[in-house]
Amino acid sequence: MSRKVIKSENAPEAIGPYSQAIQVGNFLFTSGQIGINPETGNVVEGGIEQETHQVFKNLKAVLNEAGYTFKDVVKVTAFLGDLKNFGIFNKIYEEYLGDVKPARSTFQVAALPLGCSVEIEMIAIKSE
């Protein structure tokens, strides 16, 4: 099965030795995205709400680069710096994925890169 590296100019550069996403067959596996504005290279200001919106913008750019949309997403893993933000996160999440309802896991973690409040990774599949 072929393996293809996906790189979008509309999403932030990877901040380590990894790819924004890898496509294998009909599957797309995104790396975790944090709330970095790709134009400035900085984390957006304003906390969990602004960061979550930016994360979804970044993920949309990566998905689109590979020819996928949020409707193709089948699994989401979300990492929150504090589960007290779960309600805020869920409300914004629903704006982007509410009708799709992919499988999801959400974890509180001790820390995220660059002091971010949220990180999200996705798995998407295209039907043949």
Helices and strands as residue ranges (DSSP letters): E 3-6, E 21-24, E 27-30, H 48-65, G 70-72, E 73-80, G 83-85, H 86-97, E 103-108, G 113-115, E 118-125
